[in-house]
């Protein structure tokens, strides 16, 4: 597997082809660097199972209790899903979901954005957070 990324950032390189489920087929083999950790998308898929209680992830998947997370990595905060009712607190944060911000969000959503309605307590394990971010990065449009 190739290691990709930059410290506290994310950079996907190489040719990308979309798989049948909307994932970047080449990214499935990629790893992402978050801080000093290298995220593994295969391990991230296993951790993401708990996220499926509220989120979908697919190019044409609907929003459920939480927004569809397709193309969330490096996407705008609280703007990707126009029909989803993002909280005012999340809208006020603005910016983009880069790797550092996703890491902080996955660690403690209420800590990053007081007033968010996301009830998930967070992932205390930094490696699991890096793995989930790497997994999410496999579901993105070409930019």
FENMODA-V29242 format. One record per backbone hydrogen bond with DSSP energy under -1.0 kcal/mol. NH is the residue of the N-H (numbers start at 1). CO is the residue of the C=O. E is the energy in kcal/mol with one decimal. If there is no record, write none. Layout:
# FENMODA-V29242
nh:co:e
NH:CO:E
NH:CO:E
This chain:
# FENMODA-V29242
nh:co:e
4:31:-1.4
9:6:-2.3
19:23:-3.9
22:19:-1.8
24:138:-2.7
25:17:-3.3
29:26:-1.2
30:27:-1.7
31:2:-1.2
32:39:-1.5
34:37:-3.0
37:34:-2.2
39:32:-4.9
44:40:-2.4
45:41:-1.8
46:42:-1.1
47:43:-1.7
48:44:-2.7
50:47:-1.5
51:48:-1.1
52:48:-1.2
54:51:-2.0
55:51:-2.1
61:58:-1.2
64:66:-2.5
66:54:-2.6
69:56:-2.9
71:139:-2.7
72:69:-1.6
74:97:-3.1
75:72:-2.3
77:95:-2.5
84:81:-2.1
86:84:-1.5
91:87:-2.4
92:88:-2.4
94:90:-1.0
97:75:-3.0
98:96:-1.6
102:98:-2.7
103:99:-2.3
104:100:-2.1
105:101:-2.5
106:102:-3.0
107:103:-1.7
108:104:-2.0
112:108:-2.1
113:109:-2.8
116:113:-2.1
123:106:-3.3
129:125:-1.9
130:126:-2.3
131:127:-2.5
132:128:-2.5
133:129:-2.3
134:130:-2.2
135:131:-2.3
136:132:-3.0
137:133:-2.0
138:135:-1.5
139:136:-1.7
